[in-house]
Amino acid sequence: MHIVLVEPEIPANTGNIARTCAVTGARLHLVGKLGFSTEDKYLKRAGLDYWHLLDITYYDNFAQLLERYPSARLHLATTKGGRWYTDVPYGPDDFLVFGKETQGLPRELLEAYSEQCIRIPMLPGVRSLNLSNAVAIVLYEALHQQGFVGFV
């Protein structure tokens, strides 16, 4: 599995997501301008001692990611998604794409991939879940659908 964070802003969230990627074997892709330094102490602290287990790649923009993975099967998580994340079949090489904490994914991406947009159900009137929680929820559903192959 691949986790893609587009312009993440909060180091502790990215650190928590990095830890989730390390314990699940998911690859982490950081796209665009980060809202923090990768040397940030909160980023390192949230990831604890899992950084050496992490497969992480940085991209200047989303086009670079698509150049490297032209046949990537994308699932874009957004509060504007038309389908629940549980209604989508996931494969082992799928890309789960998440946006920045304050604004989500850019409108251009949502429009370009509108058929691949998914959402986590929430009560009305609530803005959104924490980014690291959202990543964990969707990633573990995808792994569940695949039978948690290789997990103990």
N, C-alpha and C positions, 0 to 999 in steps of 0.2 A: 504494500500500500504506500501511497505517497500523500503527504500532508503539505499543502501549499498555503503559505501565509503571505497575503499581499499587503505590504506596508504596515506591518504590526507596529504598535506604538508603545506598548507597556512591557518592559523587560521581564517582569515576573510572569506574565502570561506566556510569553515566548519560552521562558525557562521551563515552566510547567509542561508546555506542549513538547518541548525537547525531551523532557523526561518520559512523557507518554510515548513518544516515538521510540526512544531507546528501549523501553520495556516491551514494545510490540514489534520492533523491527521495521517500523515504518520509516521511510525516508522523509526528511524535512527539507522543504524548498522555501527559501525566503526571497521574496520578490519586491523590488523597488526600494525606495528610501525607507530605512528603518527609523523608528522614533527613538532610538537609543544606540549606544555603542555596544558592540559585541563583547567589549571588555567590562561592561556594566556589572557591578557587584551583585545587583538584584537578579540579573539574568543568570549569572553563575550560581548564585545561591539556590535559586528555584530549580535549576537543573541538577543540583547536588553533584555527586561524583559519577554522573552518567554520561558526561560529555564524550568520553573516549569510546562509548558504544554507539554514538550517533553518526548517521550518514546525512550530512547537511551540505546543501549547495546554495549559493547566492546568485541572484540574477538582477540585472539592472532594471528589467521590465518583463512584463508577461510574455511579450513576443519572443524573448530569449528562451524562456521555458518551453514555449511551443516549438521553437526551432530545434531544441534538443530532443523533444518528445513529440514529433509531429502527429503521431497517431494516439496521443494521450486521450483516455476516456475520462472526461471531467465531470465532477459533481460540484456545483457551486452552492454553498450554504448561504442562505439569505432569509431574512424575515419576509421577503417578498416572493419566496418560492411557491410554486403552484402545487408541488407534491410533498408529502411528508417524507422524511428521510428513510422511514421504515418501508416505504412502498417502492423502493428502488433496488434492483439487483446489483450487487457490487462484485467486482472481480478483483483478484489479487494484485493487479497492476494499476488499479484505478487511482485517480487523483482527486482528493477531497480538498476543495479550494475555499478559503476563508478570507474575509477582508479585515480591515483595520477596526479596532475597537470602537472608535467614535463615529464611523461612517459606513462601515461594511464595505462591500465590494463596489468598485466604480460602476456607474450606470452603463458605460460602454460594454463592459464585460457581461453584465446581467442581460443586456439587450442582445449581444452577440451569441450568448449561450442560454437563452431563455428556456429552452426545452430541457436543459440540464440543471435547472435550479431546484434546490430542495430546501425544506424548512423543518425546523424542530417545532412541534406544537407547543403553544404557550397560551395562557389565558389572555383575553383581550385587555388592552390598555397597558400592557407591560412591554417595554421597549425590546429587550433581548437578554439572552443569557451571557454570562462571562465567556469570553473567547476560548479559554483553555477548557472550560466545561463543555462547550459546544463541540470542540474538536474531539474530546474523549467520547462523548455520546455517539457521534456519527461514526468515528473510527471503530468503536467496539461493536456497533451494529454491523458494520461491514465485515469485521472479523468473525462475528457470530454467524453471519450468513455463510461464511466459508468454513465453518466447523472448527474454528480455532486450531487449525492445522499447525502442529509444531509447538503448541503451548502446553504447559503443565499446570 
